[in-house]
Amino acid sequence: MPGSPYLKEPPPGLITWPKLLLLVTPALLTFSAVALWQNLLKEWLALLTIVLLLTFLLRR
């Protein structure tokens, strides 16, 4: 389709959602499992919330 924003191949270095999920999911699951195992789940969730809020506010 002429003028379509979709490319046949993504540009090199572009992080798409599938790539991002493959990078982030194992780390989050590992940290969450360790926090659950060490009874630190509330602290882990609080830290994760603060980091995500700061990221949101700084990127606006």
N, C-alpha and C positions, 0 to 999 in steps of 0.2 A: 504494500500500500504506500503510495507516494506521500512523503511528509510524515510518516509514522515515527513516533519517538522511540519505538522498540528497535533495538539493534539485533543483528544476527548473533553477535558475540559481545559480551560486556567488555568495556575497555580494561586493559591490564591494570591491576591494582585496585579496582573497584570492589568494595566489599558489599555483596548482596545479602539479603536476609538469610538464605540458606547457608552461606559461608559463615555469617555472623553467628547463627545458631549452632553450627558445628564447633565454633571456637568457644562460645560462652557456656553452653549447656553442660559439658562435662565438668568444668570448673565449679559452676554453681551447685551442681548435684553433689560433687565431692565435698565442698565446704559445708553444704547443708547436712550431709550425712555425718561429717565429723562433729558439727555443732550439736546435732541430735544425740550422737553417741556420748559427747561430753556434757550433756545437759546445758548447752549454751544456745539453745534455739532462739530464745527471746532476744538475746544480745545480738545474735547473727542477723535476725530479721530487722532489729533496730538499726544496726550498722548498714545493712543493705538499703533500707529506706532512706537513711540520711545521705548515703552516697548517691543514690538515684535522684533524690531531691536536689542536691547540690549540682549534679550534672545537668538536670533540667533547668535550674536557675541560671547557671553559667552559660549555657548554650542558647539562651533566648536572645 
